[in-house]
Amino acid sequence: MSITEIIFWGLSVLALFCAIMVVASKSPVHSILYLIGVFFAISGHYILMNAQFLAIVNIIVYAGAIMVLFLFVVMLMNLNADAEPKKNRYLQFAGLISGGCLFLVLVAAVTRSADAGRVMQLGTGESGLIKNLGRILFNEYVIPFEISSVLFLSAMIGAVVIGKKN
């Protein structure tokens, strides 16, 4: 067993544990912190696949900005366990059915043996390197990149105009 496989399985166990704890945790703040752990484990998988740009963006955007927003929302909502409404039985039943369907899909995906003999080679190639991504982005896709930047700029200006008081 190579060091890459050990890191892969360690990150997988960490991601699964944190994902289960996101759902099982009673405190929303703890759920958010476990979700940050999931994002870091997934970023580790991106690094193993030689996609450093995706790993960095995942940490900066998701584990950084989005999770800080979630924490602020949870803290501003001032969630109390006493004020929480009772769950409807039909909603619990629908959750149980959808969870069972997800479980069946996962079991079918794991037991499928068509691609069992094929092994993916991790950490090879240069497709995920930032240098190659930048070269393609600014050579072949420069026009769509510039159009999207103008679109984002106009969306920011529109948000400022809408949010501005008279």
C-alpha positions in Angstrom: 0.0 0.0 0.0 1.5 3.3 -1.1 1.5 6.6 0.8 -1.0 8.0 -1.8 -3.5 5.2 -1.0 -3.1 5.8 2.8 -3.7 9.5 2.3 -6.7 8.8 0.1 -8.3 6.4 2.6 -7.5 8.7 5.5 -9.2 11.7 3.7 -12.1 9.5 2.8 -12.7 8.4 6.4 -12.4 12.0 7.5 -14.8 13.2 4.9 -17.4 10.5 5.7 -17.1 11.0 9.5 -17.5 14.8 9.2 -20.4 14.4 6.7 -22.2 12.1 9.1 -21.6 14.5 12.0 -23.0 17.4 10.0 -26.3 15.6 9.9 -26.2 14.0 13.4 -25.0 17.1 15.3 -27.6 18.8 17.4 -25.9 22.2 17.3 -26.0 24.2 14.0 -22.6 25.7 14.8 -21.0 22.3 15.2 -22.6 21.1 12.0 -21.0 24.1 10.2 -17.6 23.3 11.7 -18.0 19.6 10.6 -18.9 20.9 7.1 -15.7 22.8 7.0 -13.9 19.5 7.8 -15.6 17.9 4.8 -14.5 20.7 2.6 -10.9 20.4 3.7 -11.0 16.6 3.1 -12.4 17.1 -0.4 -9.6 19.6 -1.1 -7.1 17.0 -0.1 -8.7 14.7 -2.7 -8.4 17.4 -5.3 -4.7 17.7 -4.5 -4.3 13.9 -4.9 -5.9 14.2 -8.3 -3.3 16.9 -9.2 -6.0 19.6 -9.4 -4.4 22.2 -7.1 -6.5 25.1 -8.4 -9.7 23.3 -7.5 -8.3 22.6 -4.0 -7.4 26.2 -3.4 -10.7 27.5 -4.7 -12.6 25.0 -2.6 -10.8 26.1 0.5 -11.0 29.9 -0.2 -14.6 30.0 -1.5 -16.4 27.2 0.4 -14.5 26.7 3.6 -13.7 30.4 3.9 -16.4 32.7 2.6 -19.5 30.5 2.5 -18.9 29.0 5.9 -18.4 32.4 7.5 -21.7 33.5 6.0 -23.4 30.4 7.4 -22.0 31.1 10.9 -23.2 34.7 10.8 -26.7 33.5 9.7 -26.9 30.9 12.5 -25.7 33.4 15.1 -28.1 36.1 13.9 -31.1 33.6 13.9 -30.6 32.9 17.6 -31.9 29.4 17.4 -33.4 28.0 20.6 -34.3 24.4 21.1 -37.4 25.4 23.0 -38.8 27.5 20.2 -38.3 24.7 17.6 -41.5 23.5 16.0 -42.4 19.8 16.1 -41.6 17.9 12.9 -44.5 16.6 10.9 -44.8 12.8 10.6 -45.3 13.0 6.9 -42.1 15.0 6.5 -40.2 12.4 8.6 -41.6 9.6 6.5 -40.6 11.4 3.3 -37.1 11.8 4.7 -36.9 8.1 5.5 -38.0 7.2 2.0 -35.5 9.5 0.3 -32.7 8.3 2.6 -33.6 4.7 1.7 -33.5 5.6 -2.0 -30.1 7.2 -1.6 -28.9 4.1 0.3 -30.0 1.8 -2.5 -28.2 4.0 -5.1 -25.0 3.9 -3.1 -25.2 0.1 -2.6 -25.8 -0.3 -6.4 -22.8 1.9 -7.2 -20.5 0.1 -4.8 -21.6 -3.4 -5.8 -21.3 -2.7 -9.5 -18.4 -4.8 -10.7 -18.0 -3.7 -14.3 -15.1 -1.3 -13.6 -13.7 -3.2 -10.6 -10.6 -4.3 -12.5 -9.7 -0.9 -13.6 -7.5 1.2 -11.3 -7.3 5.0 -11.6 -3.8 6.4 -11.4 -3.7 9.4 -9.1 -1.3 12.4 -9.4 -0.4 12.0 -13.0 -0.8 14.4 -15.9 -0.8 18.1 -15.9 -4.4 18.8 -16.6 -5.2 20.4 -13.2 -2.1 22.7 -12.9 -2.8 26.4 -12.5 -0.3 27.3 -15.2 -2.1 25.2 -17.8 -5.5 26.4 -16.6 -4.4 30.1 -16.9 -3.0 29.5 -20.3 -6.2 28.0 -21.6 -8.4 30.5 -19.8 -6.6 33.6 -21.2 -5.8 32.3 -24.7 -8.7 30.2 -25.9 -11.5 31.5 -23.6 -10.5 35.2 -23.1 -13.7 36.6 -24.7 -16.1 34.5 -22.5 -13.9 35.3 -19.4 -14.2 39.1 -20.1 -17.9 38.9 -20.8 -18.5 37.1 -17.4 -16.4 39.7 -15.6 -18.5 42.5 -17.1 -21.6 40.5 -16.1 -20.3 40.2 -12.5 -19.4 43.9 -12.4 -22.9 44.9 -13.5 -24.4 42.5 -10.9 -22.4 44.2 -8.1 -23.4 47.6 -9.3 -27.1 46.5 -9.4 -26.8 45.1 -5.9 -25.4 48.4 -4.6 -28.1 50.4 -6.4 -30.9 48.2 -5.0 -29.4 48.2 -1.5 -28.9 51.9 -1.4 -31.4 54.0 0.5 -33.1 57.0 -1.1 
